[in-house]
Amino acid sequence: ELGRRRQEANFLTKTFARSSIDLAEFLKAKFKDYAHEKFGVVYLNKSNKINHFEFISMGGMTSTVVDPRILFKKAFEADATSIVLCHNHPSGSLKPSRQDEEITHKIKEAAKYLDIQVIDHLIVSEEGYFSFADEGLI
């Protein structure tokens, strides 16, 4: 826990999300030690400064349910103009599932109507990370 907090504190001094690598390092600390899937969101302002991070849902060993209404309510509360979706794969796999792709598309479509940009969706595990944006999937 102390190591996680130290790593998070180091990242928060870099208040801007400049790349998927920066975000992945921050998120690895957040998701570390969870043996079940969790889904979180990084809320950013217009300058890509991190306003807030929060876990939106917690699931089982292989999936979690994401309610976009909760996600967007938190986005409004955090004054976010853009968001980064993120979740872990406790299995270590970095390959996105069909459900991962579907929820990303669903949230991205809904965000258009709210003038919120979905910048990326990151999957993190002990093996590394997968960025939907880096792979051209967003």
VEXDOKOL-115178 format. One line per 3 residues: number of its first residue (from 0); their letters; for each residue x negated, y, z of N, C-alpha, C, O, CB. Coordinates in steps of 0.05 Angstrom, whole numbers, plus 5000, padded with zeros to 4 digits. Glycine has a CB too. Example, Ala and Ser with C-alpha at 12.3 -4.5 7.8 and 13.67 -1.06 7.14 Angstrom:
0> AS> 4736 4886 5156 4754 4910 5156 4736 4934 5156 4715 4934 5169 4774 4911 5181  4743 4955 5142 4727 4979 5143 4742 5001 5157 4732 5023 5161 4718 4988 5114 .
//
This chain:
0> ELG> 4983 4976 5000 5000 5000 5000 4983 5025 5000 4989 5044 4986 5019 5000 5024  4961 5025 5016 4944 5048 5016 4930 5053 4989 4928 5075 4980 4922 5045 5038  4922 5031 4976 4910 5033 4950 4930 5044 4930 4922 5060 4913 4900 5006 4941 .
3> RRR> 4954 5035 4931 4975 5044 4913 4980 5074 4916 4981 5089 4897 5002 5029 4918  4981 5083 4941 4985 5112 4947 4962 5128 4937 4966 5150 4926 4990 5116 4976  4937 5118 4941 4914 5133 4932 4914 5136 4902 4908 5157 4891 4888 5119 4942 .
6> QEA> 4920 5114 4888 4921 5114 4859 4943 5133 4849 4939 5148 4830 4925 5086 4847  4966 5133 4862 4987 5151 4855 4979 5180 4859 4984 5198 4843 5013 5145 4870  4966 5185 4882 4958 5213 4888 4938 5223 4868 4939 5246 4860 4945 5214 4917 .
9> NFL> 4920 5206 4859 4901 5214 4838 4915 5221 4812 4908 5240 4799 4880 5191 4833  4936 5206 4805 4950 5212 4781 4966 5238 4784 4967 5254 4765 4969 5189 4774  4978 5242 4807 4995 5265 4810 4979 5291 4809 4991 5312 4805 5010 5263 4836 .
12> TKT> 4953 5290 4814 4937 5314 4811 4935 5321 4781 4930 5344 4774 4909 5310 4823  4938 5301 4763 4940 5305 4734 4969 5307 4728 4981 5288 4719 4926 5281 4718  4981 5329 4733 5010 5332 4733 5023 5329 4705 5047 5330 4702 5018 5358 4744 .
15> FAR> 5006 5326 4684 5017 5324 4657 5013 5296 4646 4992 5284 4650 5003 5345 4639  5033 5287 4632 5032 5261 4619 5022 5265 4591 5037 5274 4573 5059 5246 4619  4996 5260 4586 4984 5266 4560 4984 5242 4541 4984 5245 4517 4956 5275 4564 .
18> SSI> 4985 5218 4552 4984 5194 4535 4997 5170 4548 5003 5171 4572 4955 5188 4527  5002 5150 4533 5013 5125 4544 4993 5112 4564 5002 5099 4583 5021 5106 4522  4968 5116 4559 4948 5104 4578 4950 5117 4605 4949 5103 4625 4919 5108 4566 .
21> DLA> 4952 5144 4606 4956 5158 4632 4980 5148 4647 4979 5142 4670 4958 5188 4627  5002 5146 4632 5027 5137 4645 5025 5108 4654 5035 5101 4675 5051 5140 4626  5013 5091 4638 5010 5063 4645 4994 5059 4670 5002 5043 4687 4997 5047 4622 .
24> EFL> 4973 5075 4674 4958 5073 4699 4975 5081 4723 4974 5068 4744 4933 5090 4697  4990 5102 4720 5008 5111 4741 5029 5090 4747 5034 5085 4771 5021 5138 4733  5040 5078 4727 5062 5059 4730 5052 5032 4741 5067 5019 4755 5076 5055 4704 .
27> KAK> 5028 5024 4734 5017 4999 4745 5017 5000 4775 5023 4980 4788 4989 4993 4734  5010 5023 4786 5010 5026 4815 5039 5024 4827 5043 5013 4848 4997 5053 4824  5058 5035 4812 5086 5035 4821 5097 5006 4821 5113 4999 4839 5103 5053 4804 .
30> FKD> 5090 4991 4800 5102 4964 4797 5086 4942 4809 5095 4919 4810 5106 4959 4767  5063 4948 4819 5045 4927 4830 5059 4913 4852 5074 4925 4868 5019 4940 4839  5055 4887 4854 5064 4870 4876 5094 4863 4875 5105 4852 4894 5058 4884 4901 .
33> YAH> 5108 4869 4853 5136 4861 4851 5138 4836 4835 5128 4834 4812 5153 4884 4838  5151 4816 4846 5154 4790 4833 5181 4789 4818 5189 4768 4808 5152 4767 4853  5195 4811 4817 5221 4813 4802 5220 4838 4785 5204 4856 4789 5245 4814 4822 .
36> EKF> 5238 4838 4765 5238 4861 4747 5250 4886 4760 5270 4884 4775 5254 4854 4722  5237 4908 4754 5247 4935 4763 5246 4953 4739 5229 4950 4722 5230 4946 4787  5265 4971 4737 5266 4990 4716 5265 5018 4727 5280 5025 4746 5292 4987 4699 .
39> GVV> 5247 5034 4717 5243 5061 4727 5243 5081 4704 5242 5075 4681 5217 5063 4743  5243 5107 4712 5243 5129 4693 5224 5150 4703 5225 5158 4727 5271 5140 4688  5207 5160 4685 5191 5184 4691 5205 5207 4678 5210 5207 4654 5161 5181 4680 .
42> YLN> 5211 5228 4695 5226 5251 4685 5206 5274 4681 5191 5281 4699 5248 5259 4705  5206 5285 4657 5186 5305 4649 5200 5332 4642 5223 5332 4633 5169 5296 4626  5185 5354 4645 5195 5379 4636 5186 5384 4607 5174 5367 4595 5186 5402 4655 .
45> KSN> 5191 5408 4597 5184 5415 4569 5154 5412 4563 5146 5407 4541 5194 5443 4562  5137 5417 4584 5108 5415 4580 5097 5388 4586 5073 5384 4589 5095 5436 4598  5114 5368 4589 5107 5340 4596 5095 5339 4624 5078 5321 4629 5087 5329 4576 .
48> KIN> 5102 5356 4641 5095 5355 4669 5114 5336 4683 5139 5338 4678 5094 5383 4683  5104 5319 4699 5122 5300 4713 5137 5315 4736 5125 5325 4754 5105 5276 4725  5163 5315 4733 5180 5327 4753 5187 5306 4775 5190 5313 4798 5205 5338 4741 .
51> HFE> 5191 5281 4766 5201 5261 4784 5197 5233 4773 5197 5230 4748 5231 5266 4791  5195 5213 4790 5195 5185 4782 5215 5171 4800 5215 5176 4824 5167 5172 4783  5230 5153 4789 5248 5138 4806 5255 5111 4793 5258 5108 4769 5274 5153 4811 .
54> FIS> 5257 5091 4811 5267 5065 4802 5297 5067 4799 5311 5077 4817 5259 5042 4822  5308 5058 4777 5336 5059 4771 5351 5033 4778 5373 5033 4787 5341 5066 4742  5337 5011 4773 5349 4985 4779 5328 4965 4787 5305 4966 4779 5366 4976 4756 .
57> MGG> 5338 4945 4801 5321 4922 4809 5337 4897 4802 5361 4895 4807 5315 4923 4841  5323 4878 4789 5336 4854 4780 5325 4829 4791 5314 4829 4813 5336 4853 4750  5327 4808 4775 5317 4782 4783 5290 4777 4771 5275 4795 4765 5336 4761 4775 .
60> MTS> 5284 4752 4768 5257 4744 4757 5254 4751 4728 5232 4756 4718 5253 4714 4761  5276 4751 4713 5274 4754 4684 5289 4778 4672 5286 4783 4648 5283 4730 4670  5305 4792 4687 5319 4814 4676 5330 4833 4697 5330 4826 4721 5343 4804 4659 .
63> TVV> 5338 4856 4688 5351 4876 4706 5371 4891 4689 5368 4894 4665 5330 4895 4719  5392 4902 4702 5413 4916 4688 5408 4946 4692 5403 4956 4714 5441 4908 4699  5409 4961 4670 5405 4990 4671 5431 5004 4664 5443 4999 4644 5382 4998 4652 .
66> DPR> 5439 5022 4682 5463 5038 4677 5454 5066 4667 5444 5081 4683 5481 5040 4703  5458 5072 4641 5450 5098 4631 5462 5122 4646 5449 5143 4647 5456 5100 4602  5485 5119 4657 5498 5141 4671 5481 5149 4695 5478 5173 4701 5526 5134 4680 .
69> ILF> 5470 5130 4710 5453 5136 4732 5428 5149 4723 5418 5169 4735 5447 5111 4749  5416 5138 4702 5391 5149 4691 5395 5178 4683 5378 5195 4690 5383 5132 4666  5416 5185 4669 5420 5213 4660 5428 5231 4682 5422 5255 4681 5441 5213 4638 .
72> KKA> 5443 5221 4702 5449 5238 4725 5424 5247 4739 5421 5270 4746 5468 5222 4745  5405 5228 4742 5379 5235 4755 5363 5254 4737 5349 5271 4747 5363 5209 4760  5366 5251 4710 5352 5269 4692 5361 5298 4696 5345 5317 4696 5356 5260 4663 .
75> FEA> 5387 5301 4699 5398 5328 4704 5389 5339 4730 5381 5363 4732 5429 5328 4702  5389 5323 4751 5380 5331 4777 5350 5339 4777 5342 5357 4792 5384 5309 4798  5334 5326 4761 5305 5331 4760 5298 5353 4739 5275 5359 4734 5290 5306 4753 .
78> DAT> 5319 5365 4726 5314 5385 4706 5296 5375 4683 5279 5389 4674 5302 5411 4718  5300 5350 4676 5283 5337 4655 5293 5344 4627 5317 5345 4622 5283 5307 4659  5273 5350 4610 5279 5353 4582 5271 5329 4566 5279 5326 4543 5265 5379 4571 .
81> SIV> 5254 5312 4578 5247 5287 4566 5242 5266 4587 5238 5272 4610 5221 5291 4548  5243 5241 4578 5240 5219 4597 5222 5197 4585 5219 5195 4560 5267 5207 4605  5210 5181 4602 5196 5157 4594 5208 5134 4609 5208 5134 4634 5165 5160 4600 .
84> LCH> 5219 5115 4595 5231 5091 4607 5208 5072 4613 5187 5072 4599 5252 5078 4587  5211 5056 4634 5190 5037 4641 5202 5014 4657 5220 5017 4672 5167 5051 4656  5190 4991 4653 5197 4968 4670 5173 4948 4670 5155 4950 4654 5223 4954 4660 .
87> NHP> 5175 4930 4688 5154 4910 4690 5163 4883 4679 5187 4878 4677 5144 4907 4719  5143 4867 4672 5148 4839 4666 5131 4823 4685 5107 4819 4681 5140 4833 4635  5144 4813 4706 5129 4797 4726 5115 4773 4714 5095 4763 4726 5147 4788 4748 .
90> SGS> 5125 4763 4692 5112 4739 4679 5085 4746 4667 5069 4728 4662 5130 4728 4657  5080 4772 4664 5054 4780 4652 5056 4785 4622 5038 4797 4610 5033 4760 4657  5078 4776 4609 5082 4780 4581 5085 4809 4574 5099 4824 4588 5106 4764 4571 .
93> LKP> 5073 4818 4553 5075 4846 4544 5093 4849 4520 5097 4871 4510 5048 4858 4539  5105 4827 4511 5122 4828 4487 5150 4837 4496 5162 4825 4514 5123 4800 4474  5161 4858 4482 5188 4867 4490 5209 4846 4481 5207 4834 4460 5194 4894 4477 .
96> SRQ> 5229 4843 4498 5251 4824 4491 5271 4839 4474 5270 4863 4470 5264 4813 4517  5290 4824 4464 5312 4836 4448 5328 4856 4465 5336 4877 4456 5330 4814 4436  5332 4848 4491 5346 4866 4509 5331 4891 4514 5343 4913 4517 5352 4851 4536 .
99> DEE> 5304 4890 4516 5288 4914 4519 5292 4933 4496 5295 4957 4499 5258 4906 4522  5292 4922 4472 5295 4938 4448 5323 4950 4447 5327 4973 4440 5290 4922 4423  5343 4934 4455 5371 4944 4454 5376 4966 4474 5389 4986 4467 5390 4921 4459 .
102> ITH> 5366 4963 4498 5371 4984 4519 5355 5010 4511 5365 5032 4516 5362 4975 4547  5332 5007 4499 5317 5030 4490 5333 5045 4469 5335 5070 4471 5289 5022 4479  5343 5031 4450 5359 5044 4429 5384 5057 4440 5391 5079 4433 5367 5023 4407 .
105> KIK> 5398 5043 4458 5422 5054 4470 5417 5079 4485 5432 5099 4483 5435 5033 4489  5396 5080 4502 5389 5103 4517 5380 5126 4499 5387 5149 4503 5368 5097 4538  5364 5119 4479 5355 5140 4460 5378 5153 4446 5378 5178 4443 5335 5128 4440 .
108> EAA> 5397 5137 4437 5421 5149 4423 5437 5166 4442 5445 5188 4434 5439 5126 4412  5442 5158 4466 5457 5174 4485 5442 5200 4492 5454 5221 4495 5462 5158 4511  5416 5198 4494 5399 5222 4501 5401 5244 4480 5399 5267 4487 5370 5213 4505 .
111> KYL> 5404 5236 4455 5407 5256 4434 5430 5276 4439 5427 5300 4434 5412 5242 4407  5452 5265 4449 5475 5282 4454 5472 5300 4479 5487 5319 4483 5500 5264 4458  5452 5294 4495 5447 5309 4520 5422 5327 4517 5414 5339 4537 5444 5290 4543 .
114> DIQ> 5410 5328 4493 5386 5343 4489 5363 5335 4507 5347 5351 4516 5391 5373 4492  5361 5309 4511 5339 5298 4526 5324 5279 4507 5336 5262 4494 5349 5282 4552  5298 5282 4506 5282 5266 4488 5271 5241 4503 5260 5244 4525 5259 5282 4476 .
117> VID> 5274 5218 4491 5261 5194 4501 5234 5191 4487 5232 5185 4464 5279 5168 4496  5213 5197 4502 5186 5197 4491 5175 5169 4487 5161 5164 4467 5168 5214 4509  5180 5152 4506 5168 5125 4505 5183 5106 4523 5199 5114 4540 5138 5126 4513 .
120> HLI> 5178 5081 4519 5187 5060 4537 5162 5042 4542 5152 5030 4523 5212 5043 4526  5153 5041 4566 5129 5025 4573 5137 5000 4588 5153 5000 4606 5109 5042 4589  5124 4978 4580 5126 4953 4595 5099 4949 4608 5079 4949 4594 5134 4928 4576 .
123> VSE> 5099 4945 4634 5074 4941 4648 5073 4914 4661 5094 4903 4670 5069 4964 4669  5049 4903 4663 5045 4878 4677 5016 4877 4686 5001 4896 4681 5051 4853 4659  5008 4856 4700 4980 4853 4708 4962 4852 4684 4938 4857 4686 4977 4829 4726 .
126> EGY> 4973 4843 4661 4957 4840 4637 4951 4866 4622 4933 4866 4605 4971 4821 4618  4966 4887 4628 4963 4912 4614 4989 4926 4610 5006 4926 4628 4949 4908 4587  4993 4938 4587 5018 4952 4582 5025 4950 4552 5008 4945 4535 5017 4981 4591 .
129> FSF> 5050 4955 4546 5060 4956 4518 5075 4983 4516 5093 4989 4532 5078 4932 4511  5069 4998 4496 5082 5024 4491 5099 5022 4466 5089 5017 4444 5062 5046 4489  5125 5027 4468 5143 5027 4445 5134 5049 4426 5135 5046 4401 5172 5031 4454 .
132> ADE> 5126 5073 4436 5118 5095 4419 5093 5088 4404 5091 5094 4380 5114 5120 4436  5073 5077 4417 5048 5070 4404 5052 5050 4382 5037 5050 4362 5028 5059 4425  5072 5033 4385 5077 5012 4365 5098 5021 4344 5106 5005 4327 5087 4987 4379 .
135> GLI> 5107 5046 4346 5126 5057 4326 5154 5046 4329 5170 5046 4310 5117 5050 4299  5161 5037 4353 5188 5026 4358 5207 5046 4370 5230 5039 4376 5185 5002 4376  5199 5071 4374 5217 5091 4386 5220 5115 4368 5234 5133 4375 5206 5100 4414 .
//
